Amino acid sequence: MGPETVLFENELAKYMGVPYVVTVNSCTSALFLSLLVKGVNAEDEVICPSLTWCSTANAILYLGAKPVFCDIDQDTLCVTTEDVVSKVTSRTKAVIVVHYGGLSVDVVKLRSALADNIAIIEDAAHAFGAFYPDGKRVGSSENLTCFSFYANKNLCTAEGGAIALFDESSAESLASLRQHALPINAWKRFTHANTILLSNQLSMLGYKMNYTDLQASIGRVQLARQLEFEEIRLKIAHCYYDNLKVFSPEIICQRDCCSYHHARHLFVIQLPLEKIKKSRNEILLALREKNIGASIHYAPLHLMPLYNGGKQPPTLPITENVAQSIITLPISSSMDEADAQYVISHLLKIISY
């Protein structure tokens, strides 16, 4: 860490309209540290969706807490306030909401429905550049909002993450915890006259989860081109959506996939498999034979032994139904409309019924 990291954090904070951004080595670390500073421990429960990448739930398990899985809305594929509230118990310490695919959850509505002592942490790994329903940029809420800069993300620095927040005390704790809880960061230690004394003043356990100047220098260039990348993704999304609406209206696209609320990190569709004479795996394989990198986001976590302990899992009917029919079409800022047309034309041939 050094001056490039500080500049990148400042530029991210300005972009999102928050006073503090703390960069870390991954979004997984961002989620873990956010739960940690909110006081989550082994006695607690944390509510989160099942239709998400394993990092969301793993960050809870790392602290010995229990993930409590909630269901989603079939159109948005995001958690609903009603189902989250139904899962709250006396042990609930926090809720992790996932802005699935890049579509933001209404965190204002959720906050008003929860007790003040229940923290909301936003998993915005998909949502860099998105906006909340109230028109504010994702990351600018009063919650701790965690981002990913992994290789396939909208803003990419090969690996890394960040936490956007308003609270100064939490920002200081996060900045310390990411680097062994040292009272001064690595760059300052090597430029400070009292470096030996300062580096020995440890009073708590910290972690090796810091960002680097090499990543930050990439991130600063990426951030400067963010609007350009967003416009490309919007064109791809419109191409997919408009063609599917005309030629295969029974395919369901995630709601608001072409609105300004959506970061369009993923373009997820639900296939009417009961009318298609092919399985989803056959469709995916046929697309990949045409060099189209379609995939699935995600298999439900609540059905996996790691999270249910081999016991009868909870019933999440919408999650389980959606998970059987979704596929993700490729979308990235390195594509153009001709690529999107290629994807759609082959998809429609494969699923014609």
C-alpha positions as CSV (number, residue, x, y, z in Angstrom):
1,M,0.0,0.0,0.0
2,G,1.1,3.5,-0.7
3,P,0.1,6.8,-2.4
4,E,-1.7,5.2,-5.4
5,T,-4.0,3.3,-3.0
6,V,-4.8,6.5,-1.1
7,L,-5.6,8.3,-4.4
8,F,-7.8,5.4,-5.6
9,E,-9.7,5.4,-2.3
10,N,-10.3,9.1,-2.5
11,E,-11.4,8.9,-6.1
12,L,-13.8,6.0,-5.3
13,A,-15.2,8.0,-2.4
14,K,-15.8,11.0,-4.6
15,Y,-17.4,8.8,-7.3
16,M,-19.8,7.2,-4.8
17,G,-20.4,10.3,-2.7
18,V,-19.2,9.0,0.6
19,P,-16.5,10.3,3.0
20,Y,-14.6,7.0,3.3
21,V,-13.6,4.0,1.1
22,V,-11.3,1.3,2.5
23,T,-9.8,-1.0,-0.1
24,V,-9.0,-4.6,0.7
25,N,-7.7,-7.7,-1.1
26,S,-11.1,-9.1,-2.1
27,C,-14.9,-8.6,-1.6
28,T,-14.8,-11.7,0.6
29,S,-12.5,-9.9,2.9
30,A,-14.7,-6.8,2.7
31,L,-17.7,-8.8,3.8
32,F,-15.8,-10.5,6.6
33,L,-14.3,-7.3,8.0
34,S,-17.7,-5.5,7.8
35,L,-19.3,-8.2,9.8
36,L,-16.4,-8.1,12.3
37,V,-16.7,-4.3,12.9
38,K,-20.4,-4.8,13.4
39,G,-19.7,-7.1,16.2
40,V,-20.9,-10.4,14.7
41,N,-19.7,-13.5,16.6
42,A,-20.5,-17.1,17.1
43,E,-23.7,-16.4,19.0
44,D,-25.3,-14.6,16.2
45,E,-27.4,-15.2,13.0
46,V,-26.9,-13.3,9.8
47,I,-29.6,-13.3,7.2
48,C,-28.6,-13.6,3.5
49,P,-30.0,-14.9,0.2
50,S,-29.2,-18.4,-1.0
51,L,-28.9,-17.4,-4.7
52,T,-25.4,-15.9,-4.4
53,W,-21.8,-16.7,-4.6
54,C,-20.4,-18.7,-1.6
55,S,-18.4,-15.7,-0.4
56,T,-21.5,-14.1,1.0
57,A,-22.3,-17.0,3.4
58,N,-18.6,-18.0,4.0
59,A,-17.9,-14.5,5.5
60,I,-20.5,-15.3,8.1
61,L,-19.1,-18.8,8.8
62,Y,-15.6,-17.4,9.2
63,L,-16.9,-15.6,12.3
64,G,-18.6,-18.7,13.6
65,A,-22.0,-17.2,13.1
66,K,-25.0,-18.9,11.4
67,P,-26.2,-18.0,7.9
68,V,-30.0,-17.8,7.7
69,F,-31.1,-18.0,4.1
70,C,-34.0,-16.0,2.8
71,D,-36.0,-16.2,-0.4
72,I,-36.0,-13.8,-3.4
73,D,-38.4,-12.0,-5.7
74,Q,-38.8,-13.9,-9.0
75,D,-38.6,-10.8,-11.2
76,T,-35.7,-9.0,-9.5
77,L,-33.8,-12.1,-8.2
78,C,-33.1,-10.0,-5.1
79,V,-34.2,-10.4,-1.5
80,T,-37.5,-8.9,-0.4
81,T,-38.0,-6.9,2.7
82,E,-40.9,-9.1,3.7
83,D,-39.0,-12.4,3.5
84,V,-36.0,-10.9,5.3
85,V,-38.2,-9.7,8.2
86,S,-39.8,-13.1,8.4
87,K,-36.4,-14.7,9.2
88,V,-35.5,-12.3,12.0
89,T,-35.0,-13.8,15.5
90,S,-33.6,-12.6,18.8
91,R,-30.2,-13.8,17.5
92,T,-30.2,-11.8,14.3
93,K,-27.2,-9.4,14.3
94,A,-27.0,-8.5,10.6
95,V,-28.5,-8.8,7.2
96,I,-26.4,-9.2,4.0
97,V,-28.3,-8.0,0.9
98,V,-26.9,-9.0,-2.5
99,H,-27.5,-6.6,-5.4
100,Y,-27.9,-9.6,-7.7
101,G,-26.6,-9.2,-11.2
102,G,-26.2,-5.5,-10.6
103,L,-29.7,-4.6,-9.6
104,S,-29.9,-2.8,-6.3
105,V,-32.1,-3.9,-3.3
106,D,-34.3,-1.2,-1.8
107,V,-32.2,-0.8,1.3
108,V,-34.2,2.3,2.5
109,K,-37.3,0.1,2.7
110,L,-35.5,-2.7,4.4
111,R,-33.9,-0.4,7.0
112,S,-37.3,1.0,8.0
113,A,-38.5,-2.5,8.6
114,L,-35.7,-3.7,10.8
115,A,-34.7,-2.9,14.4
116,D,-31.9,-0.4,14.7
117,N,-29.6,-2.9,16.3
118,I,-29.6,-5.1,13.2
119,A,-26.9,-4.0,10.8
120,I,-27.4,-4.1,7.0
121,I,-24.3,-4.9,5.0
122,E,-24.5,-4.6,1.2
123,D,-22.8,-7.2,-1.0
124,A,-22.4,-5.0,-4.1
125,A,-19.9,-7.3,-5.8
126,H,-22.1,-7.1,-9.0
127,A,-23.3,-3.5,-8.5
128,F,-20.4,-1.1,-9.1
129,G,-21.9,1.8,-11.0
130,A,-25.6,1.0,-10.2
131,F,-28.1,3.2,-8.4
132,Y,-30.6,2.7,-5.7
133,P,-34.3,3.1,-6.4
134,D,-34.1,6.6,-4.9
135,G,-31.6,7.6,-7.6
136,K,-28.5,7.6,-5.3
137,R,-25.4,5.6,-6.4
138,V,-24.9,2.2,-4.8
139,G,-22.4,2.7,-2.0
140,S,-23.8,6.0,-0.8
141,S,-26.2,4.5,1.8
142,E,-25.5,4.6,5.5
143,N,-24.6,0.9,5.4
144,L,-21.3,-0.8,4.9
145,T,-21.2,-1.5,1.1
146,C,-18.8,-4.1,-0.2
147,F,-17.5,-4.1,-3.8
148,S,-15.4,-6.6,-5.8
149,F,-12.7,-5.7,-8.3
150,Y,-12.1,-9.3,-9.4
151,A,-11.1,-10.1,-12.9
152,N,-14.7,-10.3,-14.3
153,K,-16.2,-7.3,-12.5
154,N,-17.4,-4.0,-14.0
155,L,-14.3,-2.2,-12.5
156,C,-11.5,-4.7,-12.6
157,T,-8.0,-4.6,-10.9
158,A,-7.5,-8.4,-11.4
159,E,-8.4,-8.9,-7.7
160,G,-9.4,-6.7,-4.8
161,G,-12.4,-5.1,-3.1
162,A,-13.5,-2.1,-1.1
163,I,-15.9,-1.0,1.6
164,A,-17.8,2.3,1.2
165,L,-19.1,3.9,4.4
166,F,-19.9,7.1,6.3
167,D,-18.8,6.2,9.8
168,E,-15.3,7.5,10.6
169,S,-14.7,5.1,13.6
170,S,-15.6,2.1,11.4
171,A,-13.4,3.3,8.6
172,E,-10.5,3.6,11.0
173,S,-11.1,0.1,12.4
174,L,-11.4,-1.4,8.9
175,A,-8.2,0.3,7.7
176,S,-6.3,-1.1,10.8
177,L,-7.8,-4.6,10.7
178,R,-6.9,-5.1,7.0
179,Q,-3.2,-4.8,7.8
180,H,-2.5,-6.8,11.1
181,A,-4.2,-4.1,13.1
182,L,-1.1,-2.0,13.0
183,P,-1.5,1.6,14.2
184,I,0.2,2.8,11.0
185,N,0.1,1.5,7.4
186,A,3.1,-0.1,5.6
187,W,3.9,2.9,3.5
188,K,4.1,5.2,6.5
189,R,6.1,2.7,8.5
190,F,8.9,2.8,6.0
191,T,8.9,6.6,5.9
192,H,8.5,7.3,9.6
193,A,11.4,8.0,11.9
194,N,9.9,5.8,14.6
195,T,9.0,2.9,12.4
196,I,10.3,0.2,14.8
197,L,8.3,1.5,17.7
198,L,5.2,2.1,15.7
199,S,5.2,-1.4,14.1
200,N,5.5,-3.0,17.5
201,Q,2.4,-1.4,19.0
202,L,-0.1,-4.2,18.5
203,S,-3.1,-4.5,20.8
204,M,-5.5,-6.7,18.8
205,L,-5.5,-9.4,16.2
206,G,-5.6,-8.1,12.6
207,Y,-5.4,-9.7,9.2
208,K,-3.4,-9.5,6.0
209,M,-6.1,-8.2,3.7
210,N,-4.6,-5.0,2.3
211,Y,-4.8,-3.6,-1.2
212,T,-1.7,-2.7,-3.2
213,D,-0.5,0.3,-5.2
214,L,-0.1,-1.9,-8.3
215,Q,-3.9,-2.7,-8.2
216,A,-4.8,0.8,-7.3
217,S,-2.9,2.2,-10.4
218,I,-5.0,-0.1,-12.6
219,G,-8.2,0.8,-10.7
220,R,-7.6,4.6,-11.2
221,V,-7.5,4.1,-15.0
222,Q,-10.5,1.8,-15.0
223,L,-12.5,4.3,-12.9
224,A,-11.7,7.1,-15.4
225,R,-13.3,4.9,-18.1
226,Q,-16.3,3.8,-16.1
227,L,-18.9,5.8,-18.0
228,E,-17.5,4.4,-21.3
229,F,-17.8,0.8,-20.0
230,E,-21.3,1.4,-18.7
231,E,-22.5,2.7,-22.1
232,I,-21.2,-0.5,-23.8
233,R,-22.9,-2.8,-21.3
234,L,-26.1,-0.9,-21.7
235,K,-26.0,-1.4,-25.5
236,I,-25.4,-5.1,-25.1
237,A,-28.3,-5.4,-22.6
238,H,-30.6,-3.5,-24.9
239,C,-29.7,-5.8,-27.8
240,Y,-30.4,-8.9,-25.7
241,Y,-33.6,-7.5,-24.2
242,D,-35.1,-6.1,-27.4
243,N,-34.5,-9.3,-29.4
244,L,-35.8,-11.6,-26.7
245,K,-38.9,-9.5,-26.3
246,V,-39.7,-9.7,-30.0
247,F,-38.6,-13.3,-30.8
248,S,-39.0,-15.2,-27.6
249,P,-41.2,-13.3,-25.2
250,E,-41.6,-16.3,-22.8
251,I,-38.0,-15.9,-21.8
252,I,-38.0,-13.8,-18.6
253,C,-35.2,-11.2,-18.2
254,Q,-34.3,-9.8,-14.8
255,R,-36.4,-6.7,-14.1
256,D,-34.9,-3.3,-14.8
257,C,-32.0,-4.9,-16.7
258,C,-31.8,-1.9,-19.0
259,S,-32.6,0.8,-16.5
260,Y,-30.1,3.1,-14.8
261,H,-30.5,1.3,-11.5
262,H,-28.8,-1.8,-13.0
263,A,-25.0,-2.1,-13.3
264,R,-25.5,-4.9,-15.8
265,H,-22.7,-7.0,-14.4
266,L,-24.8,-10.1,-15.3
267,F,-27.5,-10.6,-17.9
268,V,-29.6,-13.3,-16.4
269,I,-32.6,-14.9,-18.1
270,Q,-35.1,-17.5,-17.0
271,L,-35.9,-20.2,-19.7
272,P,-39.3,-21.8,-20.2
273,L,-37.8,-25.2,-19.9
274,E,-41.1,-27.0,-19.9
275,K,-41.6,-25.9,-23.5
276,I,-38.0,-26.5,-24.7
277,K,-37.1,-30.0,-25.8
278,K,-33.6,-29.7,-24.3
279,S,-32.3,-29.6,-20.7
280,R,-30.5,-26.5,-19.4
281,N,-27.2,-28.3,-19.5
282,E,-27.8,-29.2,-23.2
283,I,-28.5,-25.6,-24.0
284,L,-25.3,-24.4,-22.1
285,L,-23.2,-27.0,-23.9
286,A,-24.7,-26.0,-27.3
287,L,-23.9,-22.4,-26.6
288,R,-20.3,-23.2,-25.6
289,E,-19.9,-25.2,-28.8
290,K,-20.5,-21.8,-30.5
291,N,-17.8,-20.2,-28.3
292,I,-20.5,-18.5,-26.2
293,G,-19.5,-18.4,-22.5
294,A,-23.0,-18.8,-21.0
295,S,-23.1,-19.9,-17.4
296,I,-25.2,-20.2,-14.2
297,H,-25.4,-17.7,-11.3
298,Y,-25.8,-19.6,-8.9
299,A,-26.6,-23.0,-7.4
300,P,-28.6,-22.3,-4.2
301,L,-26.4,-22.4,-1.1
302,H,-29.1,-23.6,1.3
303,L,-29.1,-27.0,-0.5
304,M,-25.4,-27.5,0.0
305,P,-24.1,-29.7,2.9
306,L,-21.6,-27.0,4.1
307,Y,-24.5,-24.7,4.9
308,N,-27.2,-27.1,6.0
309,G,-25.0,-29.5,8.0
310,G,-26.6,-32.4,6.2
311,K,-29.9,-31.6,7.8
312,Q,-33.2,-30.9,6.1
313,P,-32.7,-27.5,4.4
314,P,-35.2,-24.7,4.7
315,T,-37.7,-24.4,1.9
316,L,-37.1,-21.4,-0.4
317,P,-39.6,-22.1,-3.2
318,I,-38.8,-19.1,-5.5
319,T,-35.0,-19.6,-5.2
320,E,-35.3,-23.3,-5.9
321,N,-37.6,-22.7,-8.9
322,V,-35.5,-19.9,-10.4
323,A,-32.3,-21.8,-9.9
324,Q,-33.5,-24.6,-12.2
325,S,-34.2,-22.2,-15.1
326,I,-31.7,-19.4,-15.1
327,I,-28.7,-18.9,-17.4
328,T,-26.4,-16.0,-17.7
329,L,-25.6,-14.6,-21.1
330,P,-22.1,-13.1,-21.6
331,I,-21.9,-9.3,-21.2
332,S,-18.8,-7.2,-20.9
333,S,-17.2,-4.0,-22.0
334,S,-15.0,-5.9,-24.5
335,M,-18.1,-7.0,-26.5
336,D,-20.0,-5.1,-29.2
337,E,-23.5,-5.3,-30.6
338,A,-22.3,-7.8,-33.3
339,D,-21.2,-10.1,-30.5
340,A,-24.6,-9.7,-28.8
341,Q,-26.4,-10.5,-32.0
342,Y,-24.3,-13.6,-32.5
343,V,-25.2,-14.8,-29.0
344,I,-28.9,-14.1,-29.5
345,S,-29.1,-15.7,-32.9
346,H,-27.6,-19.0,-31.6
347,L,-29.6,-19.0,-28.4
348,L,-32.8,-18.7,-30.4
349,K,-31.8,-21.5,-32.8
350,I,-30.9,-23.8,-29.9
351,I,-34.1,-23.2,-27.9
352,S,-36.5,-23.0,-30.8
353,Y,-39.7,-24.8,-29.9
